[in-house]
């Protein structure tokens, strides 16, 4: 199968390197101003090993079987301009954070071509074409409709070390990540600390745990099957040094995915009449840190 990666950050780079290393053709889609200098060989350091793999590079999405849509949620609309001919793309697999991007992509490409997924792990681009996967896990969850489409590719990713799982209903797929991601991202960013500090500090731990329960309540009202106690147990098992991408974005004076991650919870809470005070408190603390960060020299 031919693959394109739209979003050459940590997630897209890790997936692109692994698919290309497994022997399938991969095109990295980058900004036009980066095209001439972007390396034609990708490098990845991971607990699964050190990999390098040749890829093609383009400023527009070429004809492909699968487009992995891995941009930041804040970059989604601008990234769509790299798809000049939507009919050239067979299937779209978005791995964006949040829940609300799927409707936008289906509006653009049609419902039958968009197969949502989520990914869990810490992935980072250290320079163009060079990526680091820091966590001992990389968990790729996909809607069951993608199983037939991506079966051989996913088999190759699992041989490398990825954990792949298929979920039948979309609300559970998308909210199943958000109930982990939102409390983790909001608390680590608000406190400017890794998850181990959050779990050991009574104040931040209490806020994070309350945010988990609030997010679960909203997600269940949106049709997802969720269990707050299992989520809390999973967060307690995260590597102590793990930091969220939102936290890194604020540190680097980049726009964080605050609305994509917290917005579905707040808007869903308003729709269903659910009180989410801990989530609102964490969002306010992140906004305060963001305002302070923007006053500092980059």
Secondary structure, DSSP 8 states (H G I E B T S, - for coil): --EEEE--SHHHHHHHHHHHHTT--EEEE--GGGTTTS-SEEEEEETTEEEEEE-EEESS--SEEEEEE---GGGHHHHGGG-S-GGGEEEEEE--SSSTHHHHHHHHH-GGGB--EEEES-EEEEETTEEEE-SS--EEEEETTHHHHHHHHHHHHHHHT-EEEEES-HHHHHHHHHHHHHHHHHHHHHHTS-HHHHHHSHHHHHHHHHHHHHHHHHHHHTT----HHHHHHHHHTS-TT---HHHHHHHTT----HHHHHHHHHHHHHHHT---HHHHHHHHHHHHHHHHHHHS--
